């Protein structure tokens, strides 16, 4: 009787999803703590790219330190006033809202704070 040996590759860092990956629905935008918009927009984050849809459709690269720092560069936009560029250095956090039974991501970039509910 022969022993059967099954070789399995161990996952690499590239195989492990980041906590921010998924589809998020923007619920609010604040500037200096004051609500300036509650217009919904969808933000789809992959490990290294994103698409945001709302008033405009924006695409670009996601750069993250894997901790709490994130930068969404702008590669393209359907809005003529938005030009390609390096984006903004931001921090993010993900918490769980027990009352609404949803994960909430908060992205802070200078005076602007956006909140998003996880959709998937």
C-alpha positions as CSV (number, residue, x, y, z in Angstrom):
1,X,0.0,0.0,0.0
2,X,1.3,3.4,-1.0
3,X,1.1,6.5,1.1
4,X,-0.6,9.4,-0.8
5,X,1.2,12.7,-0.3
6,X,-0.7,15.8,-1.0
7,X,1.3,18.9,-1.4
8,X,-0.4,22.2,-0.6
9,X,1.0,25.6,-1.3
10,X,0.9,28.0,1.6
11,X,-0.9,31.3,0.9
12,X,1.4,34.3,0.2
13,X,0.7,37.9,1.3
14,X,-0.8,38.5,-2.1
15,X,-3.4,35.8,-1.5
16,X,-4.7,37.3,1.8
17,X,-7.5,39.8,1.4
18,X,-7.2,43.2,3.0
19,X,-9.9,44.2,5.5
20,X,-11.0,47.1,3.3
21,X,-11.7,44.9,0.2
22,X,-15.3,44.8,-0.9
23,X,-18.2,46.9,-1.9
24,X,-19.0,49.9,0.3
25,X,-21.9,52.4,0.2
26,X,-21.1,56.0,1.2
27,X,-23.6,57.2,3.8
28,X,-22.1,60.6,4.7
29,X,-19.4,63.2,4.0
30,X,-18.3,65.6,6.7
31,X,-16.0,68.6,6.5
32,X,-14.5,69.8,9.8
33,X,-17.1,67.7,11.5
34,X,-20.1,69.3,9.8
35,X,-22.3,67.1,7.5
36,X,-21.9,68.4,3.9
37,X,-23.5,65.5,2.0
38,X,-25.5,62.3,2.5
39,X,-25.6,61.5,-1.2
40,X,-24.9,57.8,-1.6
41,X,-22.0,56.5,-3.7
42,X,-20.6,53.1,-4.2
43,X,-16.9,52.4,-3.5
44,X,-15.5,49.1,-4.7
45,X,-12.1,48.4,-3.2
46,X,-9.8,45.6,-4.4
47,X,-6.4,45.0,-3.0
48,X,-4.7,47.4,-5.6
49,X,-7.5,49.2,-7.4
50,X,-10.8,50.8,-6.9
51,X,-13.9,52.2,-8.6
52,X,-16.2,54.8,-7.1
53,X,-19.6,55.6,-8.6
54,X,-21.8,58.5,-7.6
55,X,-22.0,61.8,-9.4
56,X,-18.9,60.7,-11.3
57,X,-17.2,57.4,-12.0
58,X,-13.6,57.4,-10.7
59,X,-11.0,54.7,-11.0
60,X,-7.5,54.4,-9.7
61,X,-4.9,52.5,-7.6
62,X,-5.2,51.6,-3.9
63,X,-2.0,52.0,-2.0
64,X,-2.2,50.8,1.6
65,X,0.3,49.9,4.3
66,X,-2.0,47.1,5.4
67,X,-2.6,48.8,8.7
68,X,-4.6,52.1,8.7
69,X,-3.1,54.1,5.9
70,X,-4.7,54.2,2.5
71,X,-4.3,56.3,-0.7
72,X,-6.7,56.2,-3.6
73,X,-4.9,57.6,-6.6
74,X,-7.0,59.0,-9.5
75,X,-6.4,57.3,-12.8
76,X,-9.5,58.4,-14.6
77,X,-12.8,60.1,-14.0
78,X,-16.0,60.8,-15.9
79,X,-16.1,64.3,-14.4
80,X,-14.1,66.8,-16.4
81,X,-13.2,68.8,-13.2
82,X,-11.4,65.8,-11.7
83,X,-8.0,65.1,-13.1
84,X,-5.6,62.2,-12.8
85,X,-3.3,62.5,-9.8
86,X,-1.7,61.0,-6.7
87,X,-4.9,61.3,-4.6
88,X,-4.7,62.0,-0.9
89,X,-3.1,60.3,2.1
90,X,-5.9,59.1,4.3
91,X,-6.4,56.9,7.3
92,X,-9.2,54.4,7.6
93,X,-10.8,52.3,10.3
94,X,-13.5,49.6,10.2
95,X,-15.9,49.1,13.1
96,X,-19.0,47.1,13.6
97,X,-22.4,48.8,14.2
98,X,-24.4,46.3,16.3
99,X,-27.6,48.3,16.1
100,X,-27.6,48.3,12.3
101,X,-25.7,44.9,12.0
102,X,-23.2,46.3,9.5
103,X,-19.5,47.0,9.2
104,X,-18.7,50.7,8.9
105,X,-15.5,52.1,7.3
106,X,-14.5,55.6,8.1
107,X,-11.9,57.3,5.8
108,X,-10.3,60.6,7.0
109,X,-8.3,62.8,4.7
110,X,-7.4,66.1,6.3
111,X,-10.7,68.0,7.2
112,X,-12.9,65.5,5.2
113,X,-14.4,62.4,6.7
114,X,-16.5,59.9,4.8
115,X,-18.4,57.0,6.2
116,X,-19.3,53.8,4.3
117,X,-21.4,50.7,5.0
118,X,-20.1,47.4,3.8
119,X,-22.4,45.9,1.1
120,X,-20.2,42.8,0.5
